[in-house]
Amino acid sequence: MAAQMTPRTTLSLLAVMAVGGSLAACETVPMEGGFGPGPRTGPAPAVFRADDFAWSTRSGRASIEGRIDYRRGGRGFDCTGSVGLTPDTPYTRARIRTLYGSTDRAAVPEAIVRARTVADPNADYRSYVRSTTCRDGRFTFSGLPDGGWFIIAPVSDGGDDRVVLMRHVDTRSGRVSVTL
């Protein structure tokens, strides 16, 4: 004996079929960052590839003129060594995000930066990092190709309070002025 369907049961069945049909029609596409189909559970692991850094080894007409003017709690901070300039690549972007919590700008206590763990910590990207001395709160990088860069500057208030400043800049065949 066949069961009879009521109008209510028929409407419910049609609604389930419509939702199921529309879901079946959805296409799964890879997500940005190398993720394939499936749920995104976190950032894609960054892989060091020397080819990603090739652009940064060329010389160019761009320059960065920087100044340190960082203050916290009414205290001024000064440079405590070299200022680093790291090329923006997929590997360094993921590394910067992990260490500083941002890829735009940050001021993070040095102890926290040192305590954070990055993927592939042994990848040797250091040969692509430019370095200059910070004197009287100022630093300059010249002869740069166009591209994105991360400026990394350790600063101190003269005591034990050390902070690492990070700022992303883009060079475009001219002079970029930046204050950290």
C-alpha positions in Angstrom: 0.0 0.0 0.0 1.5 3.3 -1.1 1.6 6.2 1.4 -0.3 9.3 0.4 1.5 12.6 0.6 -0.2 15.5 2.1 0.2 19.0 0.7 2.4 19.9 3.7 4.6 16.8 3.1 4.9 17.7 -0.6 6.0 21.3 0.2 8.6 20.1 2.7 10.0 17.6 0.3 10.1 20.2 -2.5 12.0 22.6 -0.2 14.6 20.0 0.8 15.1 19.1 -2.9 15.5 22.8 -3.9 18.1 23.4 -1.2 19.9 20.2 -2.0 19.9 21.0 -5.7 21.3 24.4 -5.2 24.1 23.1 -3.0 24.9 20.4 -5.5 25.3 23.1 -8.2 27.9 25.0 -6.2 31.4 24.7 -7.5 34.3 24.3 -5.1 37.3 26.5 -5.9 40.7 26.8 -4.3 41.1 29.7 -1.9 43.8 32.3 -1.9 47.0 31.2 -0.2 47.2 27.7 -1.8 44.2 26.1 0.0 42.4 23.5 -2.0 38.8 22.5 -1.6 37.7 22.0 2.0 37.5 24.1 5.1 40.1 26.8 5.7 41.5 26.2 9.1 44.4 28.8 9.1 46.9 30.5 7.0 48.7 28.5 4.4 52.2 27.5 5.4 54.7 29.8 3.8 57.4 28.1 1.7 60.7 29.8 1.2 61.5 30.1 -2.5 64.5 32.1 -3.7 62.7 33.0 -6.9 60.2 35.0 -4.9 63.1 37.3 -3.8 64.8 37.8 -7.2 63.2 41.2 -7.8 64.7 42.6 -4.6 68.3 41.9 -5.6 68.1 44.4 -8.4 69.1 48.0 -8.0 66.6 50.8 -8.7 66.0 54.5 -8.3 63.8 54.3 -5.1 64.9 55.2 -1.6 63.4 55.2 1.9 64.2 57.9 4.3 63.1 57.0 7.8 62.8 58.5 11.2 62.2 57.0 14.6 59.6 58.9 16.7 58.1 56.1 18.9 56.7 57.1 22.3 55.0 55.0 24.9 53.9 56.0 28.4 55.4 59.5 27.9 58.8 58.0 27.2 60.7 58.4 23.9 62.4 55.4 22.3 65.6 55.5 20.3 67.2 53.1 17.8 69.3 50.3 19.3 71.1 49.1 16.3 70.6 48.3 12.7 67.4 48.8 10.8 66.5 45.9 8.5 64.7 46.1 5.2 63.0 42.8 4.2 61.5 42.2 0.8 57.7 41.4 0.8 57.3 37.9 -0.5 54.7 35.2 0.4 57.3 33.7 2.8 58.2 36.9 4.6 54.6 38.1 4.7 53.6 35.0 6.6 56.6 35.3 8.8 55.9 39.0 9.6 52.2 38.2 10.3 53.2 35.6 12.8 55.9 37.6 14.5 54.2 41.0 14.6 50.4 40.2 14.3 50.1 42.5 11.2 51.6 43.0 7.8 51.0 46.8 7.8 52.6 48.2 11.0 53.3 47.1 14.6 55.2 47.8 17.8 55.8 44.6 19.7 58.0 44.0 22.8 61.2 42.3 21.7 60.6 39.4 24.2 57.3 38.6 22.6 58.7 38.6 19.0 61.5 36.3 20.1 59.0 33.9 21.8 56.9 33.4 18.7 57.4 30.4 16.5 57.4 30.7 12.7 56.9 28.0 10.0 60.2 26.9 8.5 62.4 28.9 10.9 65.6 27.6 9.2 64.9 29.0 5.8 67.8 31.4 5.0 66.2 34.5 3.6 68.8 36.8 5.4 70.9 37.3 2.3 68.0 39.3 0.8 67.6 41.5 3.9 69.2 45.0 3.6 70.5 46.6 6.7 71.6 50.1 7.6 72.7 52.0 10.7 70.2 54.2 12.6 71.9 57.4 13.7 70.2 60.2 15.6 66.9 58.5 15.0 67.3 58.5 11.2 68.0 55.9 8.6 68.2 55.7 4.8 68.0 52.9 2.2 68.8 53.9 -1.4 69.2 52.1 -4.8 66.0 50.1 -4.2 63.9 48.5 -6.9 60.2 49.1 -6.9 58.3 46.7 -4.6 57.0 46.1 -1.1 59.3 46.1 1.9 59.1 45.5 5.6 61.1 47.9 7.8 62.2 46.3 11.1 63.7 48.6 13.7 64.5 47.7 17.3 64.1 50.6 19.8 64.6 51.1 23.5 63.7 53.7 26.1 67.3 53.5 27.5 66.3 50.8 30.0 65.3 47.2 29.7 62.1 48.1 27.7 63.0 47.0 24.1 60.4 47.1 21.3 60.6 46.1 17.7 58.9 48.4 15.2 57.6 47.1 11.9 56.2 49.0 9.0 55.3 48.0 5.4 56.2 50.4 2.6 56.0 50.3 -1.1 58.7 51.9 -3.3 57.9 53.3 -6.8 61.0 54.8 -8.4 61.1 57.7 -5.9 61.7 58.7 -2.4 59.5 57.3 0.4 59.5 59.1 3.7 58.4 57.1 6.7 58.1 57.8 10.5 58.1 54.8 12.8 
